[in-house]
Amino acid sequence: MRGDQLSRQWRVLRQLEVSRNGLTANDIAEEGGVSLRTAYRDMDDLQYAGFPIFSEKEGKATRWRLMEGFRFDIPEPFTLTELLCLHLGGDLFNVFQGTVFQASQESILEKIRGMFPAETLAYLDRIRSAYQMGGGPCKDYSWCSEIIGQIHRAVADRKSIEFGYWSLQKDERTSRKVDPYKIWFYDGTIYVIGYCHLRDDIRSFVVDRINMLSVTEDHFKIPSTFSFENYIHHSFKVMQDELYGVVIRISPAWARYVGEKIWHESQRIQKLIDGGIEISFKVAGLSEICQWVLSMGPEAVVVEPTELKVLVWKKLYETLEHYHGISEDAEATEIDSSRDYGA
């Protein structure tokens, strides 16, 4: 079954779910941009798949409806569409392999699957096979599944935790006591965000750098002044630091790739005469945006601030030092750098 056919039939199911009077073949054909013959075939497919759809004649027209009151024994807070989406979204939790989150998701999906007839499950599996959920690099959290479970319980019970923490920048371990406010998954990494008693401030901790964790009996309250949205508001990714105004010039070759995405909510884009763009941000810290600039090589040039220019220059200089003496090989090697990114 083709992806466009699946998408079209899925839209029909959603319309039937909210429609009081049902849909005629003309309604279905017009909405899907297909012929009447295709509309009839779609309805035959859905009925064969086991969905509780019945048809009745109204003059010369045929009208389809979902059977009234038929809910697959769905609990009251959920609709059929919501449960179907949960079923289809199971692949999203693969990034939590080996953790309490993946185990819980699998348990939910098994319960949902138990609510559907075999024909409907077969249809859903065909839909699921037409889509592929992709993602960037992620970590293997199976080794610290118990730690994640303890943090999860501490967040739910509002209990402080104590643990050893290895710093990213320094090869040293410190002992921390933290009131965990939130578990945050971002860019392939799980963080716990909360009040650090050692630093007397809200901090973010990378879960896989935590060891020797224990949940205390000390209860805490999240201050009414804490807002997760405000906490990460200026972060380019996760860093919390001094606020900088940043302007970066992007070459015409990469202007479309950069300009079509939202990299940060503060971004502003100005088109240039040569076809390039200038993109500006207000972000906390420079390390993360420095890595972003470096990832684009010569296609991105820092306009301001000077601190970011110097940081990029230092990183480039350090990188060149690793390739000292390769100039002769470079001259003899032809590299095609004209390929269209993302084409």
Buried (B, 14 or more C-beta within 10 A) or exposed (E): EEEEBBEBBBBBBBBBEEBEEBBBBEBBBEBBEBEEEBBBBBBEBBBEBBBBBEBEEEEEEBBBBBEEEEBBEBEEEBBBEEBBEBBBBBBEBEBBBBBBBBBEBEEBBEEBBEBBEEEBBEBBEBBBEBEEEEEEEBBEBEEBBEBBBBBBBBBEEBBBBBBEBBEEEEEEEEEBBBBBBBBBEEEEBBBBBBBBBEEEEBBBBBBBBBEEBEBEEEEBEBEEEBEEEEBBEBBBBBBBBEEBEBBBBBBEBBBBBBBEEEBBEBBEEEEEEEEBBBBBBBBBBBBBBBBBBBEBEEBBBBEEBEBBBEBBEEBEEEEEEEEEEEEEEEEEEEEEEEEEEEE
